[in-house]
């Protein structure tokens, strides 16, 4: 049994959620069920959308297949309570959370007829490149400072039913808004506009933002990096989430390497 698998087992993920699929190396309660007749297209509702967005996710068949398994486990499984708003958060910075969140958003949008919104809530990495490229000058940070319908701060991100709410204009005060009453209100706005919301949050080992966001949503998916995430950190954070009454929906083991060729692994 590998150390990576032992670590995922020790996180004690709910058996109904399962341990979510591991990703190949790449470049780089509150629940309400989604209504297939509600919010069928982001563009249909948001003709005033400013510009377009591009999700920088790997064009990799294996990664896309694993992302599809992930969204079915978290959002579309018939055996679980409906989940509409989910936080994705890495244990440590650099674990690939943005790529996985972007892959999951695209896979979910391709699997449903309703609208999906990916929210970049990582205000802690100012100056660092993001996994999302938006031509709009506004985003989540602006929506937390300014009035207006939440859809006016989002842009289309490819398919008509997929939207991106980017970070927007980050200021020194922006991180504090993530734990404010305004953020709670904006999450309610997002639930009213979109059938599904995926939130890319700051890393758990450095900041408390993801914990607060997890309390306001249907739960959190942990992102770990194979052969990098420290066992003690992952177990400590998972326990802290549970004591904070945050639903831990699963864990993704990113950048896993295979001891056998990928082609052979695929047919086992």
C-alpha positions as CSV (number, residue, x, y, z in Angstrom):
1,X,0.0,0.0,0.0
2,X,1.5,3.4,-1.0
3,X,2.0,6.2,1.4
4,X,-0.2,8.4,-0.8
5,X,-3.1,6.0,-0.6
6,X,-2.6,5.6,3.2
7,X,-2.7,9.3,3.5
8,X,-6.1,9.5,1.7
9,X,-7.4,6.7,3.9
10,X,-6.3,8.4,7.1
11,X,-8.2,11.6,6.0
12,X,-11.3,9.6,6.9
13,X,-13.3,10.9,4.0
14,X,-17.0,10.0,4.2
15,X,-17.5,6.7,2.5
16,X,-20.4,8.0,0.5
17,X,-18.2,10.7,-1.0
18,X,-15.3,8.4,-1.6
19,X,-11.7,9.3,-2.2
20,X,-11.9,11.2,-5.4
21,X,-9.8,10.3,-8.5
22,X,-6.1,11.2,-8.6
23,X,-5.0,13.4,-11.5
24,X,-2.1,12.7,-13.9
25,X,0.8,15.1,-13.9
26,X,-0.1,18.2,-15.9
27,X,1.6,21.2,-17.3
28,X,1.4,23.5,-15.3
29,X,-28.9,21.3,5.7
30,X,-27.9,24.2,3.1
31,X,-28.3,22.1,0.0
32,X,-30.8,22.7,-2.8
33,X,-30.9,20.4,-5.8
34,X,-30.1,21.9,-9.2
35,X,-33.2,22.4,-11.3
36,X,-32.7,21.5,-15.0
37,X,-35.3,24.1,-16.0
38,X,-33.5,26.9,-14.1
39,X,-30.7,29.0,-15.4
40,X,-30.2,27.1,-18.7
41,X,-27.6,29.5,-20.1
42,X,-25.4,32.1,-18.7
43,X,-25.4,34.1,-21.9
44,X,-29.2,34.0,-22.2
45,X,-29.5,35.8,-18.9
46,X,-26.4,38.0,-19.2
47,X,-26.3,39.7,-22.6
48,X,-24.4,42.5,-20.8
49,X,-21.5,40.3,-20.0
50,X,-18.2,42.1,-20.5
51,X,-15.7,40.2,-22.7
52,X,-14.7,36.5,-22.5
53,X,-12.7,34.3,-20.3
54,X,-10.4,31.4,-20.8
55,X,-9.7,28.6,-18.3
56,X,-6.0,27.5,-18.5
57,X,-6.5,23.8,-18.0
58,X,-4.6,21.0,-19.6
59,X,-5.8,19.5,-22.9
60,X,-5.3,16.0,-21.6
61,X,-7.7,13.2,-22.2
62,X,-6.9,11.4,-18.9
63,X,-7.2,14.5,-16.8
64,X,-10.5,15.4,-18.4
65,X,-11.8,11.9,-17.8
66,X,-10.8,12.1,-14.1
67,X,-12.5,15.5,-13.8
68,X,-15.7,14.0,-15.1
69,X,-15.5,11.3,-12.4
70,X,-14.9,14.1,-9.8
71,X,-18.0,16.2,-10.7
72,X,-20.2,13.1,-10.8
73,X,-19.0,12.1,-7.4
74,X,-19.4,15.6,-5.9
75,X,-22.3,17.2,-7.7
76,X,-24.2,14.6,-9.7
77,X,-24.2,11.4,-7.6
78,X,-27.7,10.1,-7.0
79,X,-26.7,8.7,-3.6
80,X,-25.7,12.0,-2.1
81,X,-27.6,15.2,-1.1
82,X,-27.7,17.8,-3.9
83,X,-24.6,20.0,-3.8
84,X,-24.7,23.3,-5.6
85,X,-21.9,25.4,-4.1
86,X,-18.5,23.7,-3.4
87,X,-15.1,25.1,-2.4
88,X,-11.9,23.7,-3.8
89,X,-8.8,24.3,-1.6
90,X,-5.3,23.0,-1.6
91,X,-3.5,22.0,1.5
92,X,-0.4,24.0,0.4
93,X,0.3,26.6,-2.2
94,X,1.3,25.2,-5.6
95,X,-0.7,22.0,-5.2
96,X,-2.6,22.7,-8.5
97,X,-6.0,23.7,-7.1
98,X,-6.8,26.2,-9.8
99,X,-6.2,23.7,-12.6
100,X,-8.4,21.1,-10.9
101,X,-11.1,23.6,-10.2
102,X,-11.1,24.7,-13.8
103,X,-11.1,21.2,-15.1
104,X,-14.1,20.3,-12.8
105,X,-16.0,23.5,-13.9
106,X,-15.6,22.6,-17.6
107,X,-16.6,18.9,-17.0
108,X,-19.6,19.9,-15.0
109,X,-20.8,22.5,-17.6
110,X,-20.5,19.8,-20.3
111,X,-22.5,17.4,-18.2
112,X,-25.5,19.6,-17.3
113,X,-27.9,21.9,-19.2
114,X,-28.0,24.4,-16.3
115,X,-25.5,27.3,-15.6
116,X,-22.2,26.8,-13.9
117,X,-20.0,29.6,-12.3
118,X,-16.4,29.2,-11.4
119,X,-15.4,31.8,-8.7
120,X,-11.7,32.8,-8.2
121,X,-11.7,33.7,-4.5
122,X,-7.9,33.4,-4.1
123,X,-7.1,36.9,-3.0
124,X,-3.9,35.9,-1.3
125,X,-1.6,35.4,-4.3
126,X,-1.5,39.0,-5.6
127,X,0.9,39.2,-8.5
128,X,1.1,35.5,-9.1
129,X,-0.4,34.2,-12.4
130,X,-3.9,32.8,-12.1
131,X,-5.4,29.8,-13.8
132,X,-8.0,31.9,-15.5
133,X,-7.7,34.6,-18.2
134,X,-10.5,37.2,-18.2
135,X,-10.8,40.2,-20.4
136,X,-13.1,41.9,-17.9
137,X,-11.6,44.5,-15.5
138,X,-14.1,43.5,-12.8
139,X,-14.7,40.4,-10.7
140,X,-15.4,39.1,-7.3
141,X,-13.4,41.7,-5.4
142,X,-15.2,44.5,-7.2
143,X,-18.6,42.9,-6.5
144,X,-17.7,42.9,-2.8
145,X,-17.1,46.7,-2.9
146,X,-19.7,47.8,-5.4
147,X,-23.5,47.3,-5.8
148,X,-25.1,45.6,-8.8
149,X,-26.3,42.2,-9.9
150,X,-23.6,39.6,-9.5
151,X,-24.0,38.4,-13.1
152,X,-22.6,41.8,-14.3
153,X,-19.3,41.0,-12.7
154,X,-19.0,37.6,-14.5
155,X,-18.0,36.7,-18.0
156,X,-18.6,33.8,-20.3
157,X,-15.9,31.1,-20.1
158,X,-16.4,29.0,-23.2
159,X,-19.7,27.1,-23.3
160,X,-22.8,29.3,-23.0
161,X,-23.6,27.8,-19.6
162,X,-20.2,28.3,-18.0
163,X,-19.3,31.6,-16.4
164,X,-16.1,32.9,-14.6
165,X,-16.2,35.4,-11.7
166,X,-12.5,36.3,-11.7
167,X,-10.7,37.9,-8.8
168,X,-11.2,41.3,-10.2
169,X,-9.3,44.3,-8.8
170,X,-7.5,43.3,-5.6
171,X,-6.7,45.9,-3.0
172,X,-5.2,45.6,0.5
173,X,-8.6,45.3,2.0
174,X,-9.9,42.6,-0.4
175,X,-8.9,39.5,1.7
176,X,-11.0,40.8,4.6
177,X,-14.1,40.8,2.4
178,X,-13.9,37.0,2.0
179,X,-15.0,36.5,5.7
180,X,-17.5,39.4,5.7
181,X,-21.3,39.5,5.6
182,X,-21.0,40.9,2.1
183,X,-19.4,37.7,0.9
184,X,-22.3,35.7,2.4
185,X,-24.8,37.9,0.6
186,X,-22.9,37.6,-2.7
187,X,-22.9,33.8,-2.3
188,X,-26.6,34.0,-1.9
189,X,-26.7,36.1,-5.1
190,X,-24.6,33.4,-6.9
191,X,-27.0,30.6,-5.8
192,X,-29.9,32.7,-7.2
193,X,-28.2,33.2,-10.6
194,X,-26.4,29.9,-11.2
195,X,-27.3,26.2,-10.7
196,X,-23.7,25.3,-9.6
197,X,-20.9,27.3,-8.1
198,X,-17.3,26.1,-7.8
199,X,-15.0,28.3,-5.6
200,X,-11.2,28.3,-6.0
201,X,-10.0,29.3,-2.4
202,X,-6.6,30.2,-0.9
203,X,-4.5,27.3,0.5
204,X,-5.6,25.9,3.9
205,X,-2.2,25.6,5.4
206,X,-1.6,29.4,5.2
207,X,-5.0,31.1,5.5
208,X,-8.4,30.6,7.1
209,X,-10.5,31.9,4.1
210,X,-11.4,28.4,2.8
211,X,-12.7,27.3,6.2
212,X,-15.1,30.3,6.3
213,X,-16.2,29.8,2.7
214,X,-16.7,26.1,3.4
215,X,-19.1,27.0,6.3
216,X,-21.1,29.1,3.8
217,X,-21.3,26.4,1.1
218,X,-22.2,22.8,0.8
219,X,-18.6,21.6,1.6
220,X,-15.0,21.5,0.5
221,X,-12.8,19.3,-1.8
222,X,-9.2,19.0,-0.6
223,X,-6.4,19.2,-3.1
224,X,-3.2,17.3,-2.2
225,X,0.0,16.9,-4.2
226,X,1.5,13.4,-4.4
227,X,4.8,13.0,-2.7
228,X,4.7,16.6,-1.5
229,X,1.8,17.2,0.9
230,X,2.9,16.4,4.4
231,X,0.7,13.8,6.1
232,X,0.6,15.7,9.4
233,X,-0.6,18.9,7.7
234,X,-3.4,17.1,5.8
235,X,-4.7,15.2,8.8
236,X,-4.6,18.3,11.0
237,X,-6.4,20.4,8.4
238,X,-9.1,17.7,7.8
239,X,-9.8,17.5,11.5
240,X,-9.9,21.3,11.8
241,X,-12.5,21.4,9.0
242,X,-14.7,18.8,10.7
243,X,-14.5,20.6,14.1
244,X,-15.4,23.8,12.2
245,X,-18.5,22.0,10.9
246,X,-17.3,22.1,7.3
247,X,-18.3,19.1,5.1
248,X,-15.2,17.4,3.7
249,X,-16.6,16.0,0.4
250,X,-13.4,14.3,-0.8
251,X,-9.8,14.7,-1.7
252,X,-8.0,14.9,-5.0
253,X,-4.4,13.6,-5.2
254,X,-2.8,15.8,-7.9
255,X,0.4,15.2,-9.9
256,X,0.4,11.5,-9.1
257,X,3.0,9.4,-10.9
258,X,2.4,5.9,-12.0
259,X,4.8,3.0,-11.4
260,X,3.7,1.4,-14.7
261,X,3.2,3.0,-18.2
262,X,0.0,5.1,-18.5
263,X,-1.2,3.0,-21.5
264,X,-1.1,-0.2,-19.4
265,X,-2.6,1.6,-16.4
266,X,-5.6,2.6,-18.5
267,X,-6.6,-1.0,-19.3
268,X,-6.1,-2.5,-15.8
